[in-house]
């Protein structure tokens, strides 16, 4: 029989309890974080953010309406896209997969949009932005608000998951 005292703690992300863990009271923080149970709790919590819904975007030749290239993005409407119909004002257009939004582009413009938005080009930890409020991420000055101390810790990965005694 093991005589080691056990402690139960809630694992919290902000105000949300994402799981709980029971561990030996004399466990080190490092051992706790490296435990399989802790890692599983984190995996279950982050999975929806790591595999978000993606949207198809197509590069279209205006004269034929044929898509000659495409990519997936977690963003639906890309820079400059409006409900404009594809026309002969430009040789190439980017459009959403459903055809409801488009923007005239050059081939270089397509490359810029691809580099900025293509899911395959996203940094490994880009999923983290899905956890932040829209008003912190917006590029519209009138809608933007400064991030809170907790949101800043979130971005740099410092103490965003907290353990508190379970009740």
Helices and strands as residue ranges (DSSP letters): E 6-13, E 16-24, H 29-34, H 36-50, E 55-61, E 67-73, E 92-96, E 102-105, H 107-117, G 119-121, G 126-131, H 134-137, H 149-156, E 161-165
